[in-house]
Amino acid sequence: MREISMSEFERLGGIHQKGSMLPRELMPREKAWFQEGEILGIVLEDQIDFDWSWVCLAKHPDRGWRYRAIDAAASLSSFEKAKEALAATMRKEASAWSRWRDVMNNDPEPD
């Protein structure tokens, strides 16, 4: 898992939080962005109780290959714990994504 900038996250097609009913100052703040192969991730800090969360995103065929959340966790005690948990999930998802892509690329065309 490598850390990337917010602009690289956006360039890759990552999406940000939108449409919350919470006031902006109460929205979780995105603190770091990551990439592992085709998988993206975000670590966020909650602005109410100042714990940490993460979101793992993957491209989804039913969404026109746009990214969508595939896993998440909240209420972690530190940035490092959120980052470690996100890294483990991103490694697992990147491996699964790679296997799926290989199967799809090697699947013969129907007659």
C-alpha positions in Angstrom: 0.0 0.0 0.0 1.4 3.4 -0.9 0.3 6.8 0.2 -0.9 9.0 -2.6 -1.9 12.7 -2.7 -5.6 13.8 -2.8 -5.1 15.0 -6.3 -3.8 11.6 -7.4 -6.7 9.9 -5.6 -9.1 12.1 -7.6 -7.2 11.5 -10.8 -7.6 7.8 -10.3 -11.3 8.2 -10.0 -11.7 8.2 -6.2 -14.8 9.9 -4.8 -15.2 12.0 -1.7 -18.0 12.2 0.8 -21.0 14.1 -0.4 -24.6 14.7 0.5 -24.4 14.5 4.3 -27.0 16.2 6.5 -24.3 17.0 9.0 -22.8 20.5 9.1 -19.4 20.6 7.3 -17.5 21.1 10.6 -18.9 17.8 11.9 -18.1 15.7 8.8 -15.2 13.3 9.1 -12.1 14.8 7.6 -10.1 12.8 5.0 -6.5 12.7 6.4 -4.7 10.3 4.0 -5.3 8.5 0.7 -3.8 5.2 -0.4 -3.5 2.9 -3.4 -2.8 -0.9 -3.6 -3.1 -2.0 -7.2 -6.6 -1.2 -8.4 -7.8 -0.6 -4.8 -8.1 2.8 -3.2 -8.4 3.7 0.5 -9.0 6.7 2.8 -8.3 7.2 6.5 -10.6 9.7 8.1 -10.8 11.5 11.5 -14.2 11.9 13.1 -14.8 15.6 14.2 -17.2 14.7 17.0 -15.2 12.2 19.1 -11.9 12.4 17.3 -11.6 8.7 16.7 -10.5 7.3 13.3 -12.1 5.3 10.5 -11.2 4.0 7.0 -12.9 3.2 3.8 -11.7 0.8 1.1 -12.9 1.3 -2.5 -12.8 -0.8 -5.7 -14.1 -0.3 -9.2 -17.5 -1.9 -9.7 -18.8 -3.2 -13.1 -22.4 -2.3 -12.2 -21.3 1.3 -11.6 -19.6 1.8 -15.0 -16.3 0.8 -13.4 -16.4 3.7 -11.0 -15.1 3.3 -7.5 -17.5 2.4 -4.6 -17.0 1.5 -1.0 -16.4 -2.2 -0.5 -15.4 -2.3 3.2 -15.1 0.2 6.1 -14.4 0.4 9.8 -14.9 3.1 12.4 -14.1 4.0 16.0 -10.4 3.2 15.9 -8.3 4.8 18.5 -5.5 6.2 16.3 -4.4 7.1 12.8 -1.9 4.3 12.9 -4.4 1.6 13.9 -6.8 2.8 11.1 -3.9 2.8 8.6 -2.8 -0.8 9.6 -6.4 -2.1 9.4 -6.9 -0.4 6.0 -3.6 -1.9 4.7 -4.6 -5.4 5.6 -7.9 -5.0 3.9 -6.4 -3.4 0.8 -3.9 -6.2 0.4 -6.6 -8.8 0.6 -8.9 -6.9 -1.8 -6.1 -6.2 -4.3 -5.2 -9.9 -4.4 -8.9 -10.9 -5.0 -9.3 -8.2 -7.6 -6.2 -9.4 -9.4 -7.4 -13.0 -9.5 -10.9 -11.9 -10.7 -9.3 -9.7 -13.5 -7.1 -12.7 -14.6 -10.2 -15.0 -14.8 -12.2 -12.4 -16.7 -9.3 -11.7 -19.1 -8.7 -15.5 -19.8 -12.4 -16.4 -20.1 -13.0 -17.5 -23.7 -15.6 -15.7 -25.7 -18.9 -17.7 -26.0 -19.6 -19.2 -29.4 
